[in-house]
Amino acid sequence: MSTMRAPADRASPSGRGTQPSPRTVGDVMTHTVVAVGSTAGFKQIVRTLREWRVGAVPVLEGDGRVIGVVSEGDLLPAPDAARARPAPGADAGVHGKADRQRGSAADLMTSPAVTVRSGTRVSEAARTMADRKLKSLPVIDGDGRLIGIVSRADVLSVYLRSDEQIAQAVREEILAPLSGAVGELRAEVHDGVVTLSGQASDPELVPLVVRTVLALEGVVDVRVSGG
């Protein structure tokens, strides 16, 4: 087992004057990380998960590169183990359990690991975790080395932004600068969902506007209405 604390590898400033940049993973991640080496045994992994009260830990190679993640689920016998045909006089479930207890982190881990860079927007990390049904993501630098970890609780912090704040950001940061192209496009926000309505002067720009709005901090989804 190893723990570490690394400096945040933050994205460079956006150069937008005093306008705040969207928060990145580097802004919210935990810098103190518990991890295990690829040769860590079953019991060592179990002790680590229990001691640190976490459901999963990154698995590292010697230089600190993340090569996988081992979770509580990885330590349990596979669902089909109990249905496997046992050797004479043996129980398949017990046999599967014994095999896993003899395995190392490299044998038990899920690989490749789903990771994220510190400069990634928090909203993007949140969608990745939701899509992959993950509770946390290891944060890596440009060489694939572990520098932190970000959890669901960390990324959910961006969704504390009020609907009024989101609506103001959409209007002032996106629609106003593009007023000549988007025309009468309007934005309303309810529970983090942005609805764009009205007629755009250049309809081909609407997909770009949608992607830009979706990247805003606190936006859950974007819908387009023809009205």
Stockholm file with secondary structure:
# STOCKHOLM 1.0

chainA/1-227         MSTMRAPADRASPSGRGTQPSPRTVGDVMTHTVVAVGSTAGFKQIVRTLREWRVGAVPVLEGDGRVIGVVSEGDLLPAPDAARARPAPGADAGVHGKADRQRGSAADLMTSPAVTVRSGTRVSEAARTMADRKLKSLPVIDGDGRLIGIVSRADVLSVYLRSDEQIAQAVREEILAPLSGAVGELRAEVHDGVVTLSGQASDPELVPLVVRTVLALEGVVDVRVSGG
#=GR chainA/1-227 SS CEEEECCCCCCCCCCCTTSCCCCBHHHHCBSEEEEEETTCBHHHHHHHHHHHTCSEEEEECTTSBEEEEEEHHHHSCCTTGGGSCCCTTCCHHHHHHHHHHHCBHHHHSBSSCCCEETTSBHHHHHHHHHHHTCSEEEEECTTSBEEEEEEHHHHHGGGGSCHHHHHHHIIIIIITTTHHHHTTCEEEEETTEEEEESCCSSGGGHHHHHHHHHTSTTCCEEEECCC
#=GC SS_cons         CEEEECCCCCCCCCCCTTSCCCCBHHHHCBSEEEEEETTCBHHHHHHHHHHHTCSEEEEECTTSBEEEEEEHHHHSCCTTGGGSCCCTTCCHHHHHHHHHHHCBHHHHSBSSCCCEETTSBHHHHHHHHHHHTCSEEEEECTTSBEEEEEEHHHHHGGGGSCHHHHHHHIIIIIITTTHHHHTTCEEEEETTEEEEESCCSSGGGHHHHHHHHHTSTTCCEEEECCC
//
